[in-house]
Protein backbone atom coordinates (compact mmCIF):
# COMPACT_ATOMS: atom_id res chain seq x y z
CA UNK A 1 0.00 0.00 0.00
CA UNK A 2 1.41 3.35 -1.00
CA UNK A 3 1.75 6.37 1.24
CA UNK A 4 -1.08 8.31 -0.41
CA UNK A 5 -3.47 5.35 -0.33
CA UNK A 6 -2.61 4.71 3.30
CA UNK A 7 -3.09 8.37 4.19
CA UNK A 8 -6.47 8.42 2.45
CA UNK A 9 -7.58 5.25 4.27
CA UNK A 10 -6.73 6.92 7.58
CA UNK A 11 -8.22 10.27 6.67
CA UNK A 12 -4.84 11.93 7.12
CA UNK A 13 -2.54 13.86 4.83
CA UNK A 14 0.43 12.19 3.15
CA UNK A 15 2.62 14.73 4.96
CA UNK A 16 1.28 13.55 8.34
CA UNK A 17 2.06 9.92 7.44
CA UNK A 18 5.53 10.80 6.18
CA UNK A 19 6.33 12.68 9.38
CA UNK A 20 4.93 9.83 11.48
CA UNK A 21 7.20 7.36 9.65
CA UNK A 22 10.21 9.54 10.45
CA UNK A 23 9.22 10.00 14.10
CA UNK A 24 8.50 13.69 13.62
CA UNK A 25 5.42 15.60 14.66
CA UNK A 26 2.65 14.44 16.95
CA UNK A 27 1.75 10.79 17.43
CA UNK A 28 -1.56 9.73 15.92
CA UNK A 29 -4.58 9.57 18.19
CA UNK A 30 -6.45 6.47 19.26
CA UNK A 31 -8.93 6.54 16.38
CA UNK A 32 -6.14 6.72 13.80
CA UNK A 33 -4.17 3.98 15.53
CA UNK A 34 -7.28 1.75 15.55
CA UNK A 35 -7.70 2.32 11.80
CA UNK A 36 -4.04 1.44 11.27
CA UNK A 37 -4.47 -1.76 13.27
CA UNK A 38 -7.47 -2.74 11.15
CA UNK A 39 -5.59 -2.08 7.90
CA UNK A 40 -2.61 -4.18 9.00
CA UNK A 41 -4.63 -6.86 10.82
CA UNK A 42 -2.95 -6.10 14.14
CA UNK A 43 -4.19 -5.84 17.70
CA UNK A 44 -4.97 -2.15 18.34
CA UNK A 45 -3.86 -2.43 21.98
CA UNK A 46 -0.38 -3.46 20.83
CA UNK A 47 -0.13 -0.48 18.48
CA UNK A 48 -1.51 1.86 21.14
CA UNK A 49 1.10 0.56 23.58
CA UNK A 50 3.86 1.25 21.06
CA UNK A 51 2.76 4.88 21.18
CA UNK A 52 2.62 4.89 25.01
CA UNK A 53 -1.18 5.11 24.86
CA UNK A 54 -3.98 3.19 26.55
CA UNK A 55 -7.36 2.64 24.92
CA UNK A 56 -10.04 5.01 26.20
CA UNK A 57 -12.33 2.13 27.18
CA UNK A 58 -9.57 0.56 29.30
CA UNK A 59 -8.85 3.90 30.97
CA UNK A 60 -12.57 4.31 31.73
CA UNK A 61 -12.64 0.87 33.35
CA UNK A 62 -9.67 1.72 35.57
CA UNK A 63 -11.20 5.06 36.53
CA UNK A 64 -14.45 3.32 37.47
CA UNK A 65 -12.68 0.48 39.30
CA UNK A 66 -9.31 1.71 40.66
CA UNK A 67 -8.64 -1.73 42.14
CA UNK A 68 -7.95 -2.93 38.59
CA UNK A 69 -4.94 -0.62 38.40
CA UNK A 70 -3.59 -2.19 41.60
CA UNK A 71 -4.18 -5.67 40.16
CA UNK A 72 -2.22 -4.77 37.02
CA UNK A 73 0.67 -3.31 39.03
CA UNK A 74 0.84 -6.36 41.28
CA UNK A 75 0.64 -8.74 38.29
CA UNK A 76 3.51 -7.24 36.32
CA UNK A 77 5.66 -10.32 37.03
CA UNK A 78 3.24 -12.74 35.32
CA UNK A 79 4.41 -14.49 32.18
CA UNK A 80 2.53 -14.33 28.88
CA UNK A 81 1.24 -17.85 29.53
CA UNK A 82 -0.04 -16.88 32.98
CA UNK A 83 -1.86 -13.85 31.52
CA UNK A 84 -3.41 -16.11 28.88
CA UNK A 85 -4.57 -18.50 31.62
CA UNK A 86 -6.20 -15.61 33.51
CA UNK A 87 -7.93 -14.49 30.32
CA UNK A 88 -9.20 -18.03 29.74
CA UNK A 89 -10.67 -18.08 33.28
CA UNK A 90 -12.53 -14.86 32.57
CA UNK A 91 -14.17 -16.39 29.49
CA UNK A 92 -15.62 -19.33 31.45
ChimeraX attribute file (.defattr): number of C-alpha atoms within 10 A of each C-alpha:
attribute: neighborCount
match mode: 1-to-1
recipient: residues
	/A:1	7
	/A:2	8
	/A:3	13
	/A:4	15
	/A:5	11
	/A:6	16
	/A:7	18
	/A:8	13
	/A:9	14
	/A:10	18
	/A:11	11
	/A:12	14
	/A:13	14
	/A:14	17
	/A:15	12
	/A:16	15
	/A:17	20
	/A:18	15
	/A:19	13
	/A:20	14
	/A:21	10
	/A:22	8
	/A:23	10
	/A:24	11
	/A:25	12
	/A:26	9
	/A:27	15
	/A:28	16
	/A:29	11
	/A:30	18
	/A:31	14
	/A:32	16
	/A:33	20
	/A:34	20
	/A:35	16
	/A:36	20
	/A:37	17
	/A:38	12
	/A:39	13
	/A:40	10
	/A:41	9
	/A:42	13
	/A:43	12
	/A:44	20
	/A:45	17
	/A:46	14
	/A:47	17
	/A:48	20
	/A:49	11
	/A:50	10
	/A:51	14
	/A:52	9
	/A:53	16
	/A:54	16
	/A:55	14
	/A:56	11
	/A:57	9
	/A:58	11
	/A:59	14
	/A:60	11
	/A:61	12
	/A:62	15
	/A:63	12
	/A:64	10
	/A:65	11
	/A:66	12
	/A:67	11
	/A:68	13
	/A:69	14
	/A:70	11
	/A:71	10
	/A:72	12
	/A:73	10
	/A:74	10
	/A:75	12
	/A:76	9
	/A:77	10
	/A:78	11
	/A:79	10
	/A:80	9
	/A:81	9
	/A:82	12
	/A:83	14
	/A:84	12
	/A:85	11
	/A:86	11
	/A:87	11
	/A:88	10
	/A:89	9
	/A:90	8
	/A:91	6
	/A:92	5
